[in-house]
Structure formats: C-alpha cells, structure tokens
C-alpha cells in the first residue's frame, strides 16, 4: 500500500513524535512498532518500515562504490540512519542529531511518499510547497518521463 497524506504533528520536549494511525496502517501491521529513521533530501527525515529500509539497502548495494561521492553518501546515510521503536502510544523518539539535521522545531509535518514517510519542520515544508506547487505539471512530466511537446 502506498503511503500518502499530510499530517500536522508536534515534537514534545523529549523529542517524541506520535505516528498517526493512517501512517501506521500504511505500513504492514507487523511493522507498526519498529521503524528506520534516516536523513532525507531537502532537509527532511525519512521514516521507513524495516522491509522498506531493507529494499532501499538492496538498491543502494547495487551502486558502484568506485566513486568518492557514492562512498561519501553511503557513509553519511548509514551513519545517521537508526532503528527506532514506538511506545504504547505509537510515539517514536527522534535522535537529537537527526532533529538538528532536519532543523525540526516544535511544529512538524509528516507526508506520505509512496514507500516512506518524510518528516519536515513545518516552516521548511511550507517554504518547499510555496516554491514547488506551481511546478506540479512540469514535475509530473519529468517524473513520468513525458516530453512536453
């Protein structure tokens, strides 16, 4: 099932984040207490199910480590990725280093992105939307490899 939707949340003083039910339902039932949290692109965090993280790791294992940039990415990504477990209220604790990486403050937004969930600082997410919403049609064409003319 594809993960979709936008969910406004708050980060508490202990850096805990409540995972909304639609997100939990998007991951398989056996994977709703354990997740992988990793650095994402454009200043967000990415939350994966264990199976989703394993699939990503399999894809990353296929890239050539002959290039310094690839090795650097793999080091940065895997050194920051971490397994997190939810409590009974389906809250996960975000590691402080990842909170700093994503510039997360009290108000955050979770967005479903097919096979993972992105965690954004609300201000950063609103800025991203204002810069890119008007480009939706153009981005659709690029993503689907459709030429405009």
C-alpha atoms as an extended CHARMM CRD file, in Angstrom:
* protein
*
       149  EXT
         1         1  UNK       CA              0.0000000000        0.0000000000        0.0000000000  PROA      1               0.0000000000
         2         2  UNK       CA              1.3620000000        3.4060000000       -0.9270000000  PROA      2               0.0000000000
         3         3  UNK       CA              1.9040000000        5.8470000000        1.9140000000  PROA      3               0.0000000000
         4         4  UNK       CA              0.0520000000        9.1150000000        1.2840000000  PROA      4               0.0000000000
         5         5  UNK       CA             -1.2700000000       12.1510000000        3.1260000000  PROA      5               0.0000000000
         6         6  UNK       CA             -0.1080000000       15.1430000000        5.1280000000  PROA      6               0.0000000000
         7         7  UNK       CA             -0.2470000000       15.1650000000        8.9290000000  PROA      7               0.0000000000
         8         8  UNK       CA              0.4820000000       18.1010000000       11.2230000000  PROA      8               0.0000000000
         9         9  UNK       CA              2.2110000000       16.9940000000       14.4180000000  PROA      9               0.0000000000
        10        10  UNK       CA              4.1950000000       18.3960000000       17.3110000000  PROA      10              0.0000000000
        11        11  UNK       CA              7.5040000000       17.2860000000       18.7340000000  PROA      11              0.0000000000
        12        12  UNK       CA              7.4470000000       17.1440000000       22.5220000000  PROA      12              0.0000000000
        13        13  UNK       CA             10.2280000000       18.1660000000       24.9110000000  PROA      13              0.0000000000
        14        14  UNK       CA             11.5830000000       14.5950000000       24.9080000000  PROA      14              0.0000000000
        15        15  UNK       CA             11.8110000000       14.6650000000       21.0790000000  PROA      15              0.0000000000
        16        16  UNK       CA              8.9390000000       12.2070000000       20.7350000000  PROA      16              0.0000000000
        17        17  UNK       CA              6.6860000000       12.1340000000       17.7110000000  PROA      17              0.0000000000
        18        18  UNK       CA              3.2750000000       10.4280000000       17.5840000000  PROA      18              0.0000000000
        19        19  UNK       CA              2.8200000000        8.3530000000       14.4360000000  PROA      19              0.0000000000
        20        20  UNK       CA             -0.7260000000        8.8980000000       13.0760000000  PROA      20              0.0000000000
        21        21  UNK       CA             -2.9640000000        5.8790000000       12.5030000000  PROA      21              0.0000000000
        22        22  UNK       CA             -3.1600000000        6.2960000000        8.7010000000  PROA      22              0.0000000000
        23        23  UNK       CA              0.6530000000        6.1350000000        8.5880000000  PROA      23              0.0000000000
        24        24  UNK       CA              0.7450000000        3.0720000000       10.8340000000  PROA      24              0.0000000000
        25        25  UNK       CA             -1.9050000000        1.4710000000        8.6300000000  PROA      25              0.0000000000
        26        26  UNK       CA              0.1930000000        2.2330000000        5.5460000000  PROA      26              0.0000000000
        27        27  UNK       CA              2.9970000000        0.1260000000        6.9340000000  PROA      27              0.0000000000
        28        28  UNK       CA              2.1710000000       -3.5550000000        7.3590000000  PROA      28              0.0000000000
        29        29  UNK       CA              0.6540000000       -4.4940000000       10.7220000000  PROA      29              0.0000000000
        30        30  UNK       CA              3.7360000000       -6.4560000000       11.7580000000  PROA      30              0.0000000000
        31        31  UNK       CA              5.8730000000       -3.3390000000       11.2830000000  PROA      31              0.0000000000
        32        32  UNK       CA              3.9980000000       -0.7210000000       13.2760000000  PROA      32              0.0000000000
        33        33  UNK       CA              6.2730000000       -0.7150000000       16.3270000000  PROA      33              0.0000000000
        34        34  UNK       CA              9.6850000000       -0.6550000000       14.6570000000  PROA      34              0.0000000000
        35        35  UNK       CA             10.9180000000        1.7990000000       12.0510000000  PROA      35              0.0000000000
        36        36  UNK       CA             14.1160000000        3.1070000000       10.4920000000  PROA      36              0.0000000000
        37        37  UNK       CA             14.7420000000        6.8220000000       10.5970000000  PROA      37              0.0000000000
        38        38  UNK       CA             17.2750000000        8.2580000000        8.1680000000  PROA      38              0.0000000000
        39        39  UNK       CA             18.3670000000       11.5700000000        6.6850000000  PROA      39              0.0000000000
        40        40  UNK       CA             16.1880000000       12.5780000000        3.7670000000  PROA      40              0.0000000000
        41        41  UNK       CA             16.6450000000       15.0630000000        0.9640000000  PROA      41              0.0000000000
        42        42  UNK       CA             15.9660000000       18.8060000000        1.0230000000  PROA      42              0.0000000000
        43        43  UNK       CA             16.3610000000       18.8810000000        4.8040000000  PROA      43              0.0000000000
        44        44  UNK       CA             13.7950000000       16.3350000000        5.9450000000  PROA      44              0.0000000000
        45        45  UNK       CA             13.9600000000       12.9500000000        7.6600000000  PROA      45              0.0000000000
        46        46  UNK       CA             12.7530000000        9.7000000000        6.1100000000  PROA      46              0.0000000000
        47        47  UNK       CA             10.8610000000        7.0540000000        8.0910000000  PROA      47              0.0000000000
        48        48  UNK       CA             10.8490000000        3.5120000000        6.6870000000  PROA      48              0.0000000000
        49        49  UNK       CA              9.3700000000        0.2060000000        7.7480000000  PROA      49              0.0000000000
        50        50  UNK       CA             12.0230000000       -2.4920000000        8.2600000000  PROA      50              0.0000000000
        51        51  UNK       CA             11.0130000000       -4.0760000000        4.9410000000  PROA      51              0.0000000000
        52        52  UNK       CA             11.1270000000       -0.7060000000        3.1770000000  PROA      52              0.0000000000
        53        53  UNK       CA             14.5500000000        0.0510000000        4.6100000000  PROA      53              0.0000000000
        54        54  UNK       CA             15.8010000000       -3.3830000000        3.5210000000  PROA      54              0.0000000000
        55        55  UNK       CA             14.5300000000       -2.7240000000       -0.0160000000  PROA      55              0.0000000000
        56        56  UNK       CA             16.3230000000        0.6230000000       -0.0790000000  PROA      56              0.0000000000
        57        57  UNK       CA             19.5030000000       -1.0090000000        1.2500000000  PROA      57              0.0000000000
        58        58  UNK       CA             19.2830000000       -3.6090000000       -1.5310000000  PROA      58              0.0000000000
        59        59  UNK       CA             19.0310000000       -0.8610000000       -4.1450000000  PROA      59              0.0000000000
        60        60  UNK       CA             21.9490000000        1.0140000000       -2.5750000000  PROA      60              0.0000000000
        61        61  UNK       CA             24.0350000000       -2.1610000000       -2.5770000000  PROA      61              0.0000000000
        62        62  UNK       CA             23.7870000000       -2.1150000000       -6.3820000000  PROA      62              0.0000000000
        63        63  UNK       CA             25.5030000000        1.2670000000       -6.7890000000  PROA      63              0.0000000000
        64        64  UNK       CA             29.1950000000        1.3130000000       -7.5390000000  PROA      64              0.0000000000
        65        65  UNK       CA             31.4300000000        2.3390000000       -4.6490000000  PROA      65              0.0000000000
        66        66  UNK       CA             34.1730000000        3.2200000000       -7.1190000000  PROA      66              0.0000000000
        67        67  UNK       CA             33.2570000000        6.8990000000       -6.9180000000  PROA      67              0.0000000000
        68        68  UNK       CA             34.1550000000        9.0120000000       -3.9030000000  PROA      68              0.0000000000
        69        69  UNK       CA             30.7630000000       10.7950000000       -3.9600000000  PROA      69              0.0000000000
        70        70  UNK       CA             28.9220000000        7.4830000000       -3.7170000000  PROA      70              0.0000000000
        71        71  UNK       CA             31.1030000000        6.3420000000       -0.8140000000  PROA      71              0.0000000000
        72        72  UNK       CA             30.5460000000        9.6710000000        0.9140000000  PROA      72              0.0000000000
        73        73  UNK       CA             26.7740000000        9.3920000000        0.5040000000  PROA      73              0.0000000000
        74        74  UNK       CA             26.7250000000        5.8340000000        1.8560000000  PROA      74              0.0000000000
        75        75  UNK       CA             28.7980000000        6.8550000000        4.8740000000  PROA      75              0.0000000000
        76        76  UNK       CA             26.6110000000        9.8580000000        5.6190000000  PROA      76              0.0000000000
        77        77  UNK       CA             23.3620000000        7.9730000000        5.1080000000  PROA      77              0.0000000000
        78        78  UNK       CA             24.1090000000        4.7910000000        7.0450000000  PROA      78              0.0000000000
        79        79  UNK       CA             25.9860000000        6.5150000000        9.8860000000  PROA      79              0.0000000000
        80        80  UNK       CA             22.9290000000        8.6750000000       10.5850000000  PROA      80              0.0000000000
        81        81  UNK       CA             20.2020000000        6.0720000000        9.9950000000  PROA      81              0.0000000000
        82        82  UNK       CA             18.8240000000        4.4860000000       13.1280000000  PROA      82              0.0000000000
        83        83  UNK       CA             16.2560000000        1.8890000000       14.1580000000  PROA      83              0.0000000000
        84        84  UNK       CA             13.5700000000        3.3670000000       16.4190000000  PROA      84              0.0000000000
        85        85  UNK       CA             10.7910000000        1.6240000000       18.3180000000  PROA      85              0.0000000000
        86        86  UNK       CA              7.4150000000        3.0970000000       19.1750000000  PROA      86              0.0000000000
        87        87  UNK       CA              5.9080000000        3.0800000000       22.6510000000  PROA      87              0.0000000000
        88        88  UNK       CA              2.3250000000        2.1040000000       23.5010000000  PROA      88              0.0000000000
        89        89  UNK       CA              1.0380000000        5.4740000000       22.2870000000  PROA      89              0.0000000000
        90        90  UNK       CA              2.8130000000        4.9120000000       18.9510000000  PROA      90              0.0000000000
        91        91  UNK       CA              5.3820000000        7.6240000000       19.6580000000  PROA      91              0.0000000000
        92        92  UNK       CA              8.9600000000        7.3550000000       18.4800000000  PROA      92              0.0000000000
        93        93  UNK       CA             11.8760000000        9.2670000000       19.9380000000  PROA      93              0.0000000000
        94        94  UNK       CA             13.8710000000       11.1570000000       17.3260000000  PROA      94              0.0000000000
        95        95  UNK       CA             17.6450000000       11.1780000000       17.8880000000  PROA      95              0.0000000000
        96        96  UNK       CA             18.8910000000       14.6870000000       18.6330000000  PROA      96              0.0000000000
        97        97  UNK       CA             21.4280000000       14.6020000000       15.7790000000  PROA      97              0.0000000000
        98        98  UNK       CA             18.6240000000       13.9150000000       13.2600000000  PROA      98              0.0000000000
        99        99  UNK       CA             16.4230000000       16.6260000000       14.7820000000  PROA      99              0.0000000000
       100       100  UNK       CA             19.3100000000       19.0480000000       14.2130000000  PROA      100             0.0000000000
       101       101  UNK       CA             19.9520000000       17.7010000000       10.6980000000  PROA      101             0.0000000000
       102       102  UNK       CA             16.3460000000       18.4230000000        9.6780000000  PROA      102             0.0000000000
       103       103  UNK       CA             16.0660000000       21.6620000000       11.6610000000  PROA      103             0.0000000000
       104       104  UNK       CA             12.9780000000       20.3270000000       13.4100000000  PROA      104             0.0000000000
       105       105  UNK       CA             11.2290000000       22.5800000000       15.8780000000  PROA      105             0.0000000000
       106       106  UNK       CA              8.0040000000       22.0870000000       17.8160000000  PROA      106             0.0000000000
       107       107  UNK       CA              5.6660000000       22.0640000000       14.7820000000  PROA      107             0.0000000000
       108       108  UNK       CA              6.3560000000       19.3970000000       12.2030000000  PROA      108             0.0000000000
       109       109  UNK       CA              4.6350000000       17.7970000000        9.2320000000  PROA      109             0.0000000000
       110       110  UNK       CA              4.6130000000       14.1620000000        8.1600000000  PROA      110             0.0000000000
       111       111  UNK       CA              3.9900000000       13.4090000000        4.4990000000  PROA      111             0.0000000000
       112       112  UNK       CA              3.4960000000       10.0350000000        2.8680000000  PROA      112             0.0000000000
       113       113  UNK       CA              5.7930000000        9.4830000000       -0.1120000000  PROA      113             0.0000000000
       114       114  UNK       CA              4.9300000000        6.0790000000       -1.5610000000  PROA      114             0.0000000000
       115       115  UNK       CA              7.2690000000        3.7210000000        0.3770000000  PROA      115             0.0000000000
       116       116  UNK       CA              8.2880000000        6.0000000000        3.2500000000  PROA      116             0.0000000000
       117       117  UNK       CA              7.1810000000        8.9830000000        5.2990000000  PROA      117             0.0000000000
       118       118  UNK       CA              9.0550000000       12.2730000000        5.3060000000  PROA      118             0.0000000000
       119       119  UNK       CA              9.2840000000       14.3270000000        8.4920000000  PROA      119             0.0000000000
       120       120  UNK       CA              9.6200000000       18.0710000000        7.8800000000  PROA      120             0.0000000000
       121       121  UNK       CA              9.8480000000       21.1330000000       10.0440000000  PROA      121             0.0000000000
       122       122  UNK       CA              6.5310000000       22.8770000000        9.3630000000  PROA      122             0.0000000000
       123       123  UNK       CA              8.1410000000       26.1470000000        8.2290000000  PROA      123             0.0000000000
       124       124  UNK       CA             10.5440000000       24.3290000000        5.9160000000  PROA      124             0.0000000000
       125       125  UNK       CA              7.6840000000       22.2710000000        4.4480000000  PROA      125             0.0000000000
       126       126  UNK       CA              5.5510000000       25.3810000000        3.8180000000  PROA      126             0.0000000000
       127       127  UNK       CA              8.5280000000       27.0100000000        2.0970000000  PROA      127             0.0000000000
       128       128  UNK       CA              9.0270000000       23.9070000000       -0.0680000000  PROA      128             0.0000000000
       129       129  UNK       CA              5.3420000000       23.9670000000       -1.0490000000  PROA      129             0.0000000000
       130       130  UNK       CA              5.3770000000       27.6490000000       -1.9490000000  PROA      130             0.0000000000
       131       131  UNK       CA              8.4290000000       27.1280000000       -4.1780000000  PROA      131             0.0000000000
       132       132  UNK       CA              7.2020000000       23.9820000000       -5.9520000000  PROA      132             0.0000000000
       133       133  UNK       CA              3.3850000000       23.8280000000       -6.0650000000  PROA      133             0.0000000000
       134       134  UNK       CA              3.2090000000       25.9180000000       -9.2310000000  PROA      134             0.0000000000
       135       135  UNK       CA              5.5970000000       23.4610000000      -10.9230000000  PROA      135             0.0000000000
       136       136  UNK       CA              3.3620000000       20.4160000000      -10.3860000000  PROA      136             0.0000000000
       137       137  UNK       CA              2.5460000000       19.8430000000      -14.0610000000  PROA      137             0.0000000000
       138       138  UNK       CA              6.1680000000       20.2520000000      -15.1350000000  PROA      138             0.0000000000
       139       139  UNK       CA              7.3650000000       17.9440000000      -12.3500000000  PROA      139             0.0000000000
       140       140  UNK       CA              4.7150000000       15.3910000000      -13.3010000000  PROA      140             0.0000000000
       141       141  UNK       CA              6.0390000000       15.3120000000      -16.8580000000  PROA      141             0.0000000000
       142       142  UNK       CA              9.6140000000       14.8850000000      -15.6560000000  PROA      142             0.0000000000
       143       143  UNK       CA              8.7070000000       12.1970000000      -13.1470000000  PROA      143             0.0000000000
       144       144  UNK       CA              6.7390000000       10.2290000000      -15.7180000000  PROA      144             0.0000000000
       145       145  UNK       CA              9.3250000000       10.8780000000      -18.4590000000  PROA      145             0.0000000000
       146       146  UNK       CA              6.7850000000       12.5940000000      -20.6830000000  PROA      146             0.0000000000
       147       147  UNK       CA              8.0960000000       15.2050000000      -23.0670000000  PROA      147             0.0000000000
       148       148  UNK       CA              6.1650000000       18.4700000000      -23.0600000000  PROA      148             0.0000000000
       149       149  UNK       CA              5.8540000000       18.7570000000      -26.8340000000  PROA      149             0.0000000000
